[in-house]
């Protein structure tokens, strides 16, 4: 189910969305850009979840509009199964429009908390809207900062016309679309909340900066520091890492239980 929203809704309300999707799928780059320009924000419903997505400037939202569900559905389902009806702390690092935060907020049990980290000012607004749309303002909290290895600030770099690929990693060449100065915090500033929950899940998708966030946590764990019970880590940009983060995770007492959609799921061994 979908409903066109915003100033461009007039066209979308006249032309059947299925027709637009079919045209988009078979269109070349120019045709797809033309169709995107006609669209405004659109409300999509899947699995009793409602999300307003803007297909014009975010790959993830384009996929939801096109397919009717999030692009990383296998990864999402795996996390939903882990948190379902459990009192869970979810740390969603790189929350985008809420594609993980919202479903995990709905699936998790009483007493749960989802902390959604999203530094992109544009995406913070969309994330907040989708949280409210699903009546999760009591359960999901937005942290408008980028996680890093220190307190401070850094440049969040924008890539092309895709807000979902903003990263602390510099973007080179013609794909560089500017950026915004954002606050940074270390992951350790947020982990003490885990003591109030029965289970902890960390999901991270920060476009190549995963090792900057996670390696300090793994180093601290060697001397008794905190570790989550499960981690979903984007590994598609592992060629950009300076360290072997995947081996570091395995050596910290995790086992890999899934690798799909550019992600790896790790479960802490008991």
C-alpha positions in Angstrom: 0.0 0.0 0.0 1.3 3.4 -0.8 0.1 7.0 -0.7 1.7 9.9 -2.6 2.6 12.9 -0.4 4.0 16.4 -0.8 4.0 19.0 -3.5 4.6 16.5 -6.3 1.8 14.2 -5.2 -0.6 15.4 -7.9 1.1 13.5 -10.8 1.7 10.3 -8.7 -2.0 10.3 -7.7 -3.0 10.3 -11.4 -0.5 7.8 -12.8 -0.6 4.3 -11.2 2.4 3.7 -9.0 2.8 0.2 -10.6 3.2 1.8 -14.0 5.8 4.2 -12.7 7.7 1.4 -11.1 7.7 -0.6 -14.3 8.9 2.4 -16.3 11.7 2.9 -13.7 12.9 -0.7 -13.8 13.2 -0.7 -17.6 14.4 2.9 -18.0 17.9 4.1 -18.5 19.7 6.6 -16.2 18.0 9.6 -17.8 14.5 8.0 -17.7 15.0 7.1 -14.0 16.0 10.6 -13.2 12.9 11.9 -14.9 10.6 9.6 -13.0 12.3 10.5 -9.7 11.8 14.2 -10.4 8.1 13.6 -10.7 7.9 11.9 -7.3 7.6 13.4 -3.9 7.6 11.5 -0.5 5.5 8.4 -0.7 4.0 6.4 2.2 4.8 2.6 1.9 3.3 -0.1 4.2 4.9 -3.5 4.6 4.5 -6.1 7.4 2.3 -3.6 9.4 5.1 -1.0 9.2 4.5 2.4 7.8 7.3 4.5 6.3 7.4 7.7 4.3 10.2 7.4 1.8 11.6 9.9 -0.7 12.9 8.0 -3.7 14.6 11.1 -5.2 17.8 11.2 -3.2 18.4 8.1 -1.2 19.1 4.6 -2.6 17.5 2.8 0.4 14.3 4.8 0.0 14.3 4.3 -3.7 14.4 0.5 -3.1 11.6 0.7 -0.6 9.4 2.6 -3.1 10.4 0.3 -5.9 10.0 -3.1 -4.2 7.6 -2.3 -1.3 10.1 -3.4 1.3 13.7 -2.6 2.5 16.6 -3.8 0.4 18.4 -5.8 3.1 15.4 -8.0 4.0 17.3 -11.1 5.0 19.5 -9.1 7.3 16.5 -7.3 8.8 14.5 -10.5 9.4 17.5 -12.1 11.1 17.7 -9.2 13.6 13.9 -9.1 14.1 14.0 -12.8 15.1 16.8 -12.0 17.6 14.9 -9.2 19.4 11.4 -10.4 19.1 9.6 -10.0 22.5 12.9 -9.6 24.3 13.9 -6.6 26.5 16.6 -5.5 24.1 18.9 -2.6 23.7 19.4 -1.9 20.0 22.2 0.4 18.8 21.5 1.3 15.2 24.6 3.0 13.9 23.8 4.7 10.6 20.0 4.7 11.0 19.2 6.3 7.7 15.4 6.7 7.4 14.6 4.1 10.1 14.7 1.0 8.0 16.1 -1.0 10.9 15.2 1.2 13.9 11.5 1.1 13.2 11.0 -2.7 12.6 13.3 -3.5 15.5 11.4 -1.1 17.7 8.1 -2.7 16.9 9.4 -6.2 17.3 11.3 -5.9 20.5 9.7 -6.5 23.9 8.6 -4.4 26.8 11.4 -2.2 28.3 13.4 -2.2 25.1 15.2 0.9 23.8 16.5 1.6 20.3 19.2 4.2 20.0 19.2 5.4 16.4 22.5 7.2 15.4 22.1 9.4 12.4 24.3 12.5 11.8 22.9 13.6 8.4 20.5 16.6 9.1 18.2 15.7 6.2 17.9 12.1 7.3 17.3 12.9 10.9 14.1 14.6 9.9 12.9 11.6 7.9 14.0 9.2 10.6 12.0 11.1 13.2 8.9 11.2 11.0 8.9 7.4 10.6 9.5 6.8 14.3 6.4 9.0 15.1 4.4 7.4 12.2 4.8 4.0 13.9 4.1 5.4 17.5 7.6 4.6 18.6 8.6 7.9 20.2 8.6 6.3 23.6 10.9 3.5 22.5 13.3 4.9 19.8 15.7 7.7 20.6 17.6 9.6 17.9 21.2 10.6 18.6 22.2 13.2 16.0 25.9 12.4 15.9 28.4 10.3 14.1 30.1 7.5 16.0 33.8 7.6 15.8 36.8 6.8 18.1 36.6 10.2 20.0 34.5 13.1 21.1 34.7 16.0 18.8 33.5 16.9 15.3 34.1 15.7 11.8 33.0 16.3 8.2 30.2 14.1 7.0 30.8 13.7 3.3 27.9 13.4 0.9 28.1 11.1 -2.1 26.3 12.1 -5.3 22.6 12.3 -5.0 22.4 9.6 -2.3 22.0 10.9 1.3 22.2 7.3 2.5 25.9 7.0 1.5 27.1 9.9 3.6 30.3 9.0 5.4 33.2 10.2 7.5 35.4 8.7 4.8 36.3 11.4 2.2 34.5 11.1 -1.1 36.7 11.7 -4.1 36.1 13.1 -7.6 32.8 14.0 -9.2 30.8 12.0 -6.6 31.8 14.5 -3.9 28.6 16.5 -3.2 29.9 18.6 -0.3 29.2 17.8 3.4 28.3 19.0 6.8 30.2 19.4 10.0 28.7 17.0 12.6 29.5 16.1 16.2 31.2 12.8 16.9 31.0 10.5 20.0 32.7 7.2 20.8 30.5 4.1 21.1 31.6 3.7 24.8 29.5 6.8 25.7 26.4 4.8 25.1 27.0 1.2 26.2 26.3 1.6 29.9 22.6 1.4 29.2 23.0 -2.3 28.3 22.8 -3.2 32.0 19.1 -2.3 31.9 18.3 -4.9 29.2 18.4 -8.7 28.7 19.9 -8.6 25.3 21.9 -6.2 23.2 22.1 -5.9 19.4 24.5 -3.6 17.5 23.9 -2.8 13.8 26.4 -0.7 11.9 26.4 0.6 8.4 28.6 3.7 8.1 30.0 3.4 4.6 33.5 2.2 5.3 34.1 3.7 8.8 33.0 0.6 10.7 36.5 -0.2 12.0 36.9 3.3 13.4 33.8 2.7 15.6 34.2 -0.9 16.5 38.0 -1.5 17.0 38.1 0.6 20.2 35.3 -1.5 21.6 37.1 -4.7 20.7 40.3 -3.4 22.2 38.5 -2.5 25.5 36.9 -6.0 25.6 40.4 -7.5 26.0 40.5 -6.0 29.5 37.0 -6.7 30.4 35.1 -4.1 28.5 31.5 -4.4 27.1 30.5 -6.4 24.1 27.0 -6.7 22.5 25.3 -10.1 22.2 24.9 -9.7 18.5 26.3 -7.5 15.7 25.2 -6.9 12.1 28.2 -5.3 10.4 28.3 -3.9 6.9 31.3 -5.5 5.3 30.9 -4.5 1.6 33.5 -1.7 2.1 36.0 -3.9 3.9 38.6 -3.1 1.2 38.7 0.4 2.6 39.6 -0.8 6.1 43.2 -0.5 7.4 42.7 -3.5 9.8 41.1 -6.9 9.5 37.9 -6.0 11.5 36.2 -9.3 10.7 39.1 -11.3 12.3 39.1 -8.9 15.2 35.4 -9.6 15.8 35.9 -13.4 15.6 38.9 -13.3 17.9 36.8 -11.4 20.4 34.5 -14.4 21.0 31.9 -14.1 18.2 30.9 -16.6 15.5 29.6 -15.6 12.1 26.2 -17.0 11.5 25.2 -15.2 8.3 26.8 -13.3 5.4 24.4 -11.8 3.0 23.5 -8.4 1.3 26.9 -7.0 2.1 26.5 -7.7 5.8 27.9 -10.2 8.3 25.9 -11.3 11.4 28.0 -12.2 14.5 26.7 -13.8 17.7 28.7 -13.8 20.9 29.6 -17.3 22.0 28.6 -18.2 25.5 
